[in-house]
Amino acid sequence: MDSLVELNNTVNSFVWGWPIIILIFGSGLYASIRCGFPQFLNAGFLYRQTVGRAFAKAKADKKEAAPGEISSFQAAMISVSAIVGSGNIAGVATAVALGGPGALFWMWVAAFVGMASKFCEIALGIKYREIHPDGSVSGGAMYYMAKGLGQKWLGVIFSILVVIVYFVISAIVDTNTMALALEERFGIAPLTSGIVFAILTAPVIFGGIKRIGRVCEILSPFMAGAYILGGILIIVLNITEVPAAIAEIIKGAFTPAGVTGGAVGSMFISIRYGLARGMFSNEAGMGTAALVHSGARVSDPIEQAVWGPVEVFLDTILVCSISGLTIVLSGLWSGGELEGAALTMGAFDKLLPGNWGGLICLGAVLFFGYSCLISCYAYAERSAEYLFGAKSKLALRLLWIIFIVIGSRTTLGLVWDIADTFNGIMIIPNLIAIILLCGQVVKMKKDYFSKAMAEEKNSK
């Protein structure tokens, strides 16, 4: 085990070195500039085209005739279910504990530039998707690598990495996070929790993408809304301490040793953990969002791509910020006694009266984690289907259930490190593809935005 940890640390130090950090920031900034900073200059339009119209029956009826397997909203909620998970609770806690409060600042920076990356990958995923005679859809980053770049081998490598990454990140990490949280709170044996989660997950994933979509469109808004409300209550009750906490976060981003007392020691460590955990959480630049968004019933790629920046904002700027700010306000991050989800639960317990804080956080851990178990499976299935065909689904579903049980018994630190390693490897071909194909997105965005904005103006 020690040799495995040492090997992974060696690979991790390269994967998350300065060249990769420059690639992540650089590609996101490049996409932002080329696309005209839609996450800032078109924020209101993005909201109206996504959240503002999500429940409009007329829009849903209109899109029934468009190609795809699931509604636009269902595709978005599967993606939200995948990103609003353990990374928002255990991942943020790990980032703050290892990188200091400043890591949260770098999560924000990565999120704002990553919004453009996610916008691009969703648009490209739909443009290059394949519609089969039976109405089913195949799509994702591997398709725009193979068809857009003409590099099928990159699509194959990407698909292999997706299967590995999500067996680690979700089947293992999310299960591990939930199991440890239940053990911390109620003393339930992790293996028992793993078996229960496997039983609850099986009926959903065996129902395929359509059943996953139906579950996520109900679960995602509820779970995210409840956690955000709990976090707002903490901020209101401790409002006088919030300015100092924000100042601590900003100072820690540039002079972490001054805030942590030397525990972190360098700005690079703060950036590294903030960036890695931020990408783990919102998946901007990873290419995975295109896997499920490609199944949406839309006739224009940009019509679905507008969800990308909104998802990143919801995940990182809202949910992750609530976790991070609560941890900084509590002061527990510097003690070293708690880690992962236990640290976030401890912070909620300290800042809310009674036991409500920990229970709210525990509920979020369970809802977030379970939603990831079903939504991230969709990522793995799409990728396995690209590699091995539809016949691979049964074997993949059985393996997923087995790995959920295995995940309940896995060591947390090693799991997070492995997740970071594969995340870092997987993003490289996707970010290169986004840079090379960004010009296509620019043209599609210009055409769609001008048409949609004209329709908005005429409807007033």
Helices and strands as residue ranges (DSSP letters): H 2-15, H 18-34, H 38-41, H 43-49, G 51-53, H 57-62, G 63-65, H 72-83, H 86-86, I 87-91, H 92-99, H 102-127, E 130-131, E 137-138, H 141-143, I 144-148, H 152-166, I 167-174, H 175-186, H 190-205, H 208-237, G 239-241, H 242-254, H 256-260, H 267-282, H 289-293, H 301-305, H 307-312, I 313-320, H 321-330, G 332-334, H 340-351, H 356-388, G 390-392, H 393-407, H 412-459
